[in-house]
């Protein structure tokens, strides 16, 4: 009986083995199927599928960035340097090497993180979240003592003559429009721009009659003073929550539609610190006056992001181009703060609102709201290393047409009402905040992406 049972068992196992022998495909069919699996073209992840492509991804990138204004044709220059920035470079004895320090300095940080995935096995519906944040400490321009005998300082006493000979006489023009139009055609004359700027830089003091006075920075016979500009204290971040729908995919090319929510925040700040010691003349000798003029702007945007993503894949490389427009409601806020402190020769002190450039009537909180459209275009290249790790390189350009920046909110110039006797000052248009301007944000990024 045992022998019979053993024989029957062997016979049954043999039959089962023959029944489970896999079907033999032709060599051509098997090769094509294996090729599809290797290329990752098989996207259906059903229970019978042997290999599924990654459904989720996480990305982290370091971001190099700059924020600027001006015409797009001049973006390569104006995004880094405004006219005031150019003039301050010359006035402080610096050159365009400072631009590289400004772009790559330790005070400038930026990063982007993202997480996304496909909601179905066919990779037709997906979601993603993306967060970008960039910030920098203020750029500092220290004009130093106005009595220093550097080459530019030696020209300051004759600065009005130089400006007059070149067609710019700020003390005799009722408005700045003609001056600015003239300077717009002389962008390469850095000395002229520096002199024009310094003709508008003032130092606080007190007249012999007790009246508040603003002294031109070049008046070395009247005051010994310093001026320090702290500009572009900036923070920008954007949060995107997006859904994506694949409309086309064939031969390595995919087209996705995008819709979602976008929130953007941008803040900008500046401060000008001035101090002077009166030497005599129409001023109280020995009196020390210090002042600070500070402006902080905050902008928030909430809107619906609409866009498209065009992708192309070949071997381990993937390239995608994304364009979007976001109709958004914005809120722009401007804070103006200024104060001055006076130390008299007898040691007594007095503080009052208002600084060298901002009068007490200019101070306060100001806001504006409305609708705008944020536009963005981006390019990303991805190099896969295996199936789950990739190196990413990207570039974006974002445009916001309505933004409150700090510098346009400052009436840079010597207030005619507080100028020295027999001088008209350097009158400038006193902006009513918030003065809205367009900005560009350009970024270059590099990082890693993980797929799972």
Secondary structure, DSSP 8 states (H G I E B T S, - for coil): -HHHHHHHHHHHHHHHHHHT------HHHHHHHHHHHHHT------TT-S-----EEEEEEEEEEEEE-S-GGGHHHHTT--HHHHHHHHHTT--THHHHHHHHSTTEEEEEEEEEEESSTTS-EEEEEEEEEEEE--EEEEEEETT---HHHHHHTTHHHHHHHTT--GGG-S-SHHHHHHHHT-TT-HHHHHHHHHTT-EEEEEBTTS-EEEEETT-TTTEEEEEEEEEEEEEEEEEEEEEEEEEEEETTEEEEEEEEEEEEEEEEEEEEEEEEEE-STTB-TT-EEEEEEEEEEEEEEEEEEEEEEEEEEETTEEEEEEEEEEEEEEEEEEEEEEEEEEE-TTS-EEEEE--SSS-GGG-EEEEEEEEEEEEEEEEEEEEEETTTEEEEEEEEEEEEEEEE-SGGGS--S--GGGS-TT----------S--EEEEEEEEEEEEEEEE-
